[in-house]
Amino acid sequence: MPTALEQFLAQDGRDEAIERIRRQIDESGVSYIYYQFVSVTGRIMGKGAPAAHWERFATHGFQLVYGSTANLFIDRHGDYIGYGPESRELVGLPEAETFCVLPWDPKTARVFCTLFRGREEEDDPGGHLSSDCRGNLKRIHAEFEAETGYHLRAGTEPEMMWLKLNPDGTPSVEGKTKPYCYHIDQFSELQPLIHKVMEYAGAMGLDMIQGDHEDAPGQLELNWQFDRAEYTADRLTTYRQICKQVGREMGAFPCFMPKPFMGVSANGCHHNISLWQGDTNVFLPEGDNPRMPSKLGLAAIGGVLHHLDALTCLTSPTVNSYRRMWDTGFWAPLYADWGYQNRTTALRVSSPDRFEYRSVDSSVNPYLSMAGLLKAMGDGIRRNLDPGPPEERNIYEAMAEGKEVRKIPMTLGDALAALEQDDVIKAALPGEMYSVFSHYKRDEWERFCATVTDWDVKEYLDILP
């Protein structure tokens, strides 16, 4: 039977697509190509090569150590995360349909790649590399669609902060604008950056639709049109790459850290999600209540709420993510409940045709978050999980009146423990993906716990006598 790698190469139309890209390379004058994939933390990784060798890379791929999917990172004990130096090398094969010339450097293009095990591996030669989070999402989505007949469409709300640079070029912890939410004047101060981001985004296929100044220093949210989950994840990755380039060109630092400032809102990245059968949105209301999602939509919400603790580990994946939860008063979603236009709950029905998953921040790896949401919704649909009635009240007032609501994990350590106990969400990280993710994040949590911070020194330096 052909290996996964061989099946990938034998896809209908691939040879024609490779030839089409060659013509595009020659006509546009591209001389260099980035063959890129996405690591466990959402970083863009890969190799570069002269465009003259496009056909060879398209058919044979590039090789790179397995540990590159874990940023080739060493844990606090000096061990490589996920894979040791004795591990074999992956094979990355480009997806021709993702080929795109970089608008800021027309001689350079990028193409996303799917990762495979080496052809000569003793164990599953030429199989899918399960620590390829991007490839996993595509396969998990295909399995979900085959089982249910539905597919996930998603839009994201990527908040980030534009920071000033120090004289030496390093980023300062100071926003380029004042923390005035929705203020057009502050928005206008960032307009030169916005124009450049929009220019590059449009050239790279992002259908930009709206934006605003949020309520933290230098904080912007720019949105593009929703689409299938894997396309939206690619576009969020591309958007981050664009912002980094614009920052280099315009003397600013694009900050995707969830919580660089206290006393103002953090950088969220809400996911607006809906399930579709063909071109029909199956979340749309069925009865007399124009706000109530369909029975299937309610079951999907039930699945997300049921698995929210473990999902939080994927969607709030850093130590800093939980500063957002503790700095209260800024609409951080702490409770496993849902409602109509209710920003105090983890899920809100933001429109009759979709719901907004709010427990996610700007450090998210969207390939992991989308995969986790597919698994949670699939379980909800399979078991017809009831999310309960929508909460119309401010959740804090409802709790003061006696309502019992589960609180989501409040530290990365607690979230990791919840993920460990949830086999449904763990299935969103199949095979080696879970061991890479858990090793990376447990090390991150342990390094934080072992660190003496400025707060420790200020609080305890003169503790006795």
C-alpha positions as CSV (number, residue, x, y, z in Angstrom):
1,M,0.0,0.0,0.0
2,P,1.4,3.5,-0.8
3,T,2.7,5.5,2.1
4,A,1.1,8.8,3.1
5,L,4.0,10.6,1.5
6,E,3.5,8.7,-1.8
7,Q,-0.2,9.4,-1.7
8,F,0.5,13.1,-1.2
9,L,2.8,13.2,-4.2
10,A,0.2,11.3,-6.3
11,Q,-2.7,13.7,-5.7
12,D,-4.7,14.5,-8.7
13,G,-3.5,17.7,-10.3
14,R,-0.3,18.0,-8.4
15,D,2.0,17.8,-11.4
16,E,0.1,20.5,-13.2
17,A,0.2,22.7,-10.0
18,I,4.0,22.3,-9.8
19,E,4.3,23.3,-13.5
20,R,2.0,26.3,-12.8
21,I,4.1,27.5,-9.9
22,R,7.2,27.2,-12.1
23,R,5.6,29.6,-14.7
24,Q,4.7,31.9,-11.8
25,I,8.2,31.9,-10.5
26,D,9.7,32.7,-13.9
27,E,7.1,35.4,-14.8
28,S,7.4,37.2,-11.4
29,G,11.2,37.0,-11.0
30,V,11.1,35.0,-7.8
31,S,14.6,33.8,-7.0
32,Y,14.2,32.3,-3.4
33,I,11.5,30.3,-1.6
34,Y,10.8,29.7,2.1
35,Y,9.5,26.2,2.6
36,Q,7.7,26.7,5.9
37,F,5.7,24.8,8.6
38,V,4.5,25.6,12.0
39,S,6.0,24.5,15.3
40,V,4.2,23.5,18.5
41,T,4.1,27.1,19.8
42,G,2.9,28.5,16.4
43,R,6.3,29.7,15.2
44,I,7.0,29.7,11.5
45,M,9.9,27.2,10.9
46,G,11.5,25.7,7.7
47,K,14.2,26.1,5.2
48,G,15.0,28.4,2.3
49,A,16.2,27.5,-1.2
50,P,16.9,29.1,-4.6
51,A,13.8,29.0,-6.8
52,A,15.7,27.2,-9.5
53,H,15.3,24.0,-7.4
54,W,11.5,24.3,-7.1
55,E,10.8,21.0,-8.9
56,R,13.3,19.0,-6.8
57,F,11.8,20.3,-3.5
58,A,8.3,19.8,-4.8
59,T,8.9,16.1,-5.5
60,H,11.6,15.1,-3.0
61,G,11.0,17.7,-0.3
62,F,13.5,19.1,2.3
63,Q,14.9,17.4,5.3
64,L,15.1,18.8,8.8
65,V,15.4,17.3,12.3
66,Y,12.2,16.2,14.0
67,G,13.0,18.5,16.9
68,S,12.3,21.6,14.7
69,T,8.6,21.0,15.4
70,A,9.5,21.8,19.0
71,N,11.6,24.8,18.1
72,L,14.7,22.6,18.7
73,F,14.3,23.7,22.3
74,I,16.1,22.4,25.4
75,D,14.3,21.9,28.7
76,R,15.5,23.1,32.1
77,H,17.4,19.8,32.6
78,G,19.3,20.2,29.3
79,D,17.3,17.6,27.3
80,Y,15.8,18.3,23.9
81,I,12.1,18.6,24.0
82,G,10.2,15.9,22.0
83,Y,13.1,14.5,20.1
84,G,16.8,13.8,21.0
85,P,19.7,14.4,18.7
86,E,19.6,10.8,17.7
87,S,16.2,11.2,16.0
88,R,15.7,10.9,12.3
89,E,14.8,13.7,9.9
90,L,11.4,14.7,8.6
91,V,10.5,15.3,5.0
92,G,8.7,18.5,4.2
93,L,6.7,18.6,1.0
94,P,5.2,21.9,-0.3
95,E,1.5,22.5,-0.9
96,A,1.5,24.3,-4.3
97,E,-1.8,26.0,-3.6
98,T,-0.2,27.9,-0.7
99,F,2.6,29.4,-2.8
100,C,2.7,33.2,-2.4
101,V,5.1,35.9,-3.4
102,L,6.1,38.1,-0.4
103,P,4.8,41.6,-1.2
104,W,7.6,43.2,0.8
105,D,10.3,41.2,-1.1
106,P,9.1,40.2,-4.6
107,K,12.1,38.1,-5.2
108,T,11.1,35.8,-2.4
109,A,8.0,33.5,-2.0
110,R,6.7,31.3,0.7
111,V,4.9,28.0,0.6
112,F,3.4,25.9,3.4
113,C,4.6,22.3,3.7
114,T,3.1,19.1,5.0
115,L,5.6,17.0,7.1
116,F,6.2,13.3,6.8
117,R,8.4,10.7,8.5
118,G,11.6,9.8,6.6
119,R,11.3,7.4,3.7
120,E,13.8,5.0,5.3
121,E,12.3,4.9,8.8
122,E,11.9,1.5,10.4
123,D,8.7,2.8,12.1
124,D,6.0,3.9,9.6
125,P,8.3,5.1,6.8
126,G,6.8,7.9,4.8
127,G,3.9,8.3,7.3
128,H,2.5,11.6,8.5
129,L,4.6,13.2,11.1
130,S,2.2,13.5,14.0
131,S,4.1,16.5,15.6
132,D,3.1,18.5,12.5
133,C,0.3,20.6,14.1
134,R,-0.8,22.0,10.7
135,G,-1.0,18.7,9.0
136,N,-2.9,17.3,12.0
137,L,-5.6,20.0,11.8
138,K,-6.2,19.1,8.1
139,R,-6.5,15.4,8.9
140,I,-8.7,15.9,12.0
141,H,-11.0,18.2,10.1
142,A,-11.3,15.7,7.3
143,E,-12.1,12.9,9.8
144,F,-14.7,15.2,11.5
145,E,-16.3,16.0,8.1
146,A,-16.4,12.3,7.1
147,E,-18.1,11.3,10.4
148,T,-20.6,14.1,10.7
149,G,-21.0,15.6,7.3
150,Y,-20.2,19.1,8.7
151,H,-17.1,21.3,8.5
152,L,-15.9,24.1,10.7
153,R,-15.7,27.6,9.6
154,A,-13.9,30.1,11.9
155,G,-13.0,33.7,12.2
156,T,-10.5,35.1,14.7
157,E,-10.2,38.4,16.4
158,P,-6.4,38.8,16.7
159,E,-5.5,41.6,19.2
160,M,-1.9,42.7,19.5
161,M,0.0,45.7,20.7
162,W,2.3,48.0,18.8
163,L,5.1,49.0,21.1
164,K,7.8,51.6,20.9
165,L,11.4,50.7,20.3
166,N,14.3,51.7,22.6
167,P,17.2,53.7,21.0
168,D,19.1,50.4,20.7
169,G,16.3,48.9,18.7
170,T,15.0,46.6,21.4
171,P,11.3,46.7,22.2
172,S,10.1,48.8,25.2
173,V,7.1,47.9,27.3
174,E,5.4,51.1,26.2
175,G,2.6,51.3,23.6
176,K,2.7,53.7,20.7
177,T,-0.7,55.0,21.6
178,K,-2.9,55.7,24.7
179,P,-5.3,53.0,26.0
180,Y,-8.5,54.6,24.7
181,C,-10.8,51.9,23.4
182,Y,-12.4,52.5,20.0
183,H,-10.9,56.0,19.9
184,I,-10.5,57.1,16.2
185,D,-7.7,59.5,17.1
186,Q,-5.6,56.8,18.6
187,F,-6.5,54.6,15.7
188,S,-5.3,57.3,13.3
189,E,-1.9,57.5,15.0
190,L,-1.4,53.9,14.0
191,Q,-2.9,54.4,10.5
192,P,0.5,54.3,8.7
193,L,1.1,50.8,10.2
194,I,-2.4,49.8,9.4
195,H,-2.1,50.9,5.8
196,K,1.1,48.8,5.4
197,V,-0.5,45.7,7.1
198,M,-3.5,46.0,4.9
199,E,-1.4,46.3,1.8
200,Y,0.6,43.2,2.5
201,A,-2.4,41.3,3.8
202,G,-4.5,42.0,0.7
203,A,-1.5,40.9,-1.5
204,M,-1.3,37.6,0.5
205,G,-5.0,36.7,0.2
206,L,-6.5,38.0,3.4
207,D,-9.9,39.6,2.8
208,M,-9.6,42.4,5.4
209,I,-12.9,43.7,6.6
210,Q,-12.7,45.9,9.8
211,G,-10.5,47.0,12.7
212,D,-10.4,49.2,15.8
213,H,-8.2,50.5,18.5
214,E,-8.7,48.4,21.7
215,D,-8.3,49.4,25.3
216,A,-4.7,48.8,25.9
217,P,-1.6,50.9,24.9
218,G,-1.0,50.5,21.2
219,Q,-3.6,47.8,20.9
220,L,-5.1,47.0,17.5
221,E,-7.6,44.4,16.3
222,L,-7.7,44.0,12.5
223,N,-10.1,41.3,11.1
224,W,-10.4,39.4,7.9
225,Q,-13.2,37.3,6.5
226,F,-13.9,33.9,8.1
227,D,-13.3,30.6,6.2
228,R,-12.7,26.9,6.8
229,A,-10.7,26.3,10.0
230,E,-7.4,25.4,8.3
231,Y,-7.5,28.4,6.0
232,T,-8.2,30.7,8.9
233,A,-5.3,29.2,10.8
234,D,-3.0,29.8,7.9
235,R,-4.1,33.4,7.6
236,L,-3.6,34.1,11.2
237,T,0.0,32.7,10.8
238,T,0.5,34.9,7.7
239,Y,-1.0,37.9,9.5
240,R,1.6,37.6,12.3
241,Q,4.4,37.3,9.7
242,I,3.1,40.4,8.0
243,C,3.0,42.4,11.3
244,K,6.6,41.4,12.1
245,Q,7.8,42.6,8.7
246,V,5.8,45.9,9.0
247,G,7.4,46.5,12.5
248,R,10.8,46.0,10.9
249,E,10.1,48.5,8.2
250,M,8.4,51.2,10.4
251,G,10.3,51.1,13.6
252,A,7.7,49.5,15.9
253,F,7.4,46.2,17.7
254,P,4.3,44.0,17.1
255,C,3.6,42.3,20.5
256,F,1.6,39.1,20.7
257,M,2.3,38.5,24.3
258,P,-1.1,38.0,26.0
259,K,-0.5,40.4,29.0
260,P,2.4,42.8,28.8
261,F,0.6,45.5,30.8
262,M,-1.4,45.3,34.1
263,G,-4.5,47.4,34.6
264,V,-5.6,47.2,31.0
265,S,-7.1,44.5,28.8
266,A,-4.9,41.7,27.5
267,N,-4.4,40.5,23.9
268,G,-7.3,38.1,23.2
269,C,-7.9,36.1,20.0
270,H,-11.5,35.1,20.2
271,H,-12.6,32.4,17.8
272,N,-16.0,32.8,16.1
273,I,-17.1,29.4,15.0
274,S,-19.9,27.7,13.1
275,L,-20.6,24.3,11.5
276,W,-21.7,24.0,7.9
277,Q,-23.1,21.3,5.7
278,G,-22.1,22.4,2.2
279,D,-23.1,26.1,2.1
280,T,-25.7,25.7,4.8
281,N,-25.0,27.0,8.3
282,V,-26.3,24.3,10.7
283,F,-26.1,26.5,13.8
284,L,-28.9,28.7,12.6
285,P,-32.1,28.8,14.8
286,E,-34.8,26.2,14.1
287,G,-37.6,27.3,16.3
288,D,-39.4,30.5,17.3
289,N,-36.5,32.0,19.3
290,P,-34.4,33.9,16.7
291,R,-31.4,33.9,19.1
292,M,-31.4,30.2,20.1
293,P,-28.9,28.0,18.1
294,S,-30.2,24.8,16.5
295,K,-30.2,21.6,18.5
296,L,-27.0,20.6,16.8
297,G,-25.5,24.0,17.7
298,L,-26.5,23.6,21.3
299,A,-24.9,20.1,21.4
300,A,-21.7,21.6,19.9
301,I,-21.8,24.3,22.7
302,G,-22.3,21.6,25.2
303,G,-19.2,19.8,24.0
304,V,-17.1,22.9,24.2
305,L,-18.3,23.6,27.8
306,H,-17.8,20.0,28.9
307,H,-14.2,20.0,27.7
308,L,-13.4,23.7,28.5
309,D,-10.8,23.0,31.2
310,A,-8.6,20.9,28.8
311,L,-9.3,23.2,25.8
312,T,-8.0,26.1,27.9
313,C,-4.6,24.5,27.9
314,L,-4.5,24.8,24.1
315,T,-6.1,28.2,23.8
316,S,-4.4,29.9,26.7
317,P,-1.1,28.1,26.3
318,T,1.5,30.2,28.2
319,V,2.3,31.1,31.8
320,N,1.5,34.8,30.9
321,S,-1.9,33.8,29.5
322,Y,-3.3,33.4,33.0
323,R,-2.4,37.0,34.0
324,R,-5.4,37.8,31.8
325,M,-7.6,35.7,34.1
326,W,-6.3,37.2,37.4
327,D,-6.3,40.9,36.4
328,T,-10.0,41.1,36.9
329,G,-12.4,43.7,35.5
330,F,-11.4,43.3,31.8
331,W,-14.0,40.8,30.6
332,A,-11.7,37.8,30.8
333,P,-13.9,34.7,30.5
334,L,-13.4,32.8,33.8
335,Y,-16.5,30.6,33.9
336,A,-17.8,27.6,31.9
337,D,-21.1,29.0,30.8
338,W,-22.7,30.5,27.7
339,G,-25.2,33.2,26.9
340,Y,-26.5,35.7,24.3
341,Q,-24.1,38.6,23.9
342,N,-22.8,37.8,27.4
343,R,-19.1,38.8,27.6
344,T,-18.8,37.5,31.1
345,T,-19.1,33.8,30.0
346,A,-16.6,31.6,28.1
347,L,-19.0,31.3,25.1
348,R,-21.4,33.9,23.8
349,V,-23.8,33.6,20.9
350,S,-22.5,36.7,19.2
351,S,-24.9,36.3,16.3
352,P,-27.6,33.6,15.5
353,D,-25.3,32.0,13.0
354,R,-22.2,31.6,15.2
355,F,-20.8,31.6,18.7
356,E,-17.7,33.2,20.1
357,Y,-15.2,31.1,22.0
358,R,-13.6,33.6,24.4
359,S,-11.0,31.7,26.4
360,V,-8.3,32.2,23.9
361,D,-5.4,34.7,23.6
362,S,-2.9,36.0,21.2
363,S,-0.3,33.4,21.9
364,V,-2.5,30.6,20.6
365,N,-1.4,28.1,18.1
366,P,-4.5,28.2,15.9
367,Y,-3.9,24.7,14.5
368,L,-4.1,23.3,18.0
369,S,-7.1,25.4,19.0
370,M,-9.1,24.5,15.9
371,A,-8.3,20.9,16.3
372,G,-9.3,20.9,20.0
373,L,-12.6,22.7,19.1
374,L,-13.4,20.1,16.5
375,K,-12.8,17.3,19.0
376,A,-15.0,19.0,21.6
377,M,-17.8,19.8,19.3
378,G,-17.7,16.3,17.8
379,D,-18.1,14.8,21.3
380,G,-20.9,17.2,22.0
381,I,-22.8,16.2,18.9
382,R,-22.1,12.5,19.3
383,R,-23.4,12.5,22.9
384,N,-26.0,15.3,22.4
385,L,-24.5,17.2,25.4
386,D,-26.9,19.8,26.9
387,P,-25.2,23.1,27.6
388,G,-28.1,24.2,29.9
389,P,-30.1,27.4,29.5
390,P,-28.3,30.5,28.3
391,E,-27.2,32.9,31.1
392,E,-28.6,36.4,30.5
393,R,-27.2,37.9,33.7
394,N,-23.7,39.2,34.4
395,I,-22.1,35.9,35.5
396,Y,-20.8,37.5,38.7
397,E,-24.2,38.8,39.6
398,A,-25.7,35.3,38.9
399,M,-23.1,33.7,41.1
400,A,-23.9,36.2,43.9
401,E,-27.5,35.1,43.6
402,G,-26.5,31.5,44.1
403,K,-25.7,30.1,40.7
404,E,-23.0,27.4,40.7
405,V,-20.6,27.7,37.8
406,R,-17.3,25.9,37.1
407,K,-14.3,28.1,36.9
408,I,-11.7,27.4,34.2
409,P,-8.1,26.6,35.2
410,M,-6.3,29.7,36.5
411,T,-2.7,28.6,35.9
412,L,-0.9,26.8,33.1
413,G,-0.1,24.0,35.6
414,D,-3.8,23.5,36.3
415,A,-4.6,23.6,32.6
416,L,-2.0,21.0,31.9
417,A,-3.4,18.7,34.5
418,A,-6.9,19.1,33.0
419,L,-5.6,18.2,29.5
420,E,-3.9,15.1,30.9
421,Q,-7.2,13.9,32.2
422,D,-9.2,14.6,29.0
423,D,-8.8,11.9,26.3
424,V,-11.1,13.7,23.9
425,I,-9.0,16.9,23.7
426,K,-5.8,14.9,23.9
427,A,-6.9,13.3,20.6
428,A,-6.5,16.7,19.0
429,L,-2.7,16.2,19.6
430,P,-2.3,12.7,18.2
431,G,0.8,10.5,18.5
432,E,4.0,12.4,19.2
433,M,2.2,15.8,19.1
434,Y,0.9,15.3,22.7
435,S,4.3,14.3,24.1
436,V,6.0,17.3,22.4
437,F,3.3,19.7,23.6
438,S,3.1,18.4,27.2
439,H,7.0,18.3,27.5
440,Y,7.3,21.8,26.2
441,K,4.6,23.3,28.3
442,R,5.4,21.4,31.5
443,D,9.0,22.6,31.2
444,E,7.7,26.2,30.7
445,W,5.6,25.9,33.8
446,E,8.4,24.4,35.9
447,R,10.9,27.0,34.7
448,F,8.4,29.7,35.9
449,C,7.9,28.0,39.2
450,A,11.6,27.7,39.7
451,T,12.3,31.4,38.9
452,V,12.8,34.1,41.5
453,T,10.9,37.1,40.2
454,D,11.0,40.8,41.0
455,W,7.8,40.3,43.0
456,D,9.5,37.7,45.1
457,V,12.3,40.0,46.0
458,K,10.1,42.9,46.7
459,E,7.7,40.8,48.8
460,Y,10.2,38.7,50.8
461,L,13.7,40.2,50.8
462,D,13.2,41.6,54.3
463,I,10.6,39.1,55.5
464,L,12.5,38.5,58.8
465,P,13.1,39.3,61.6
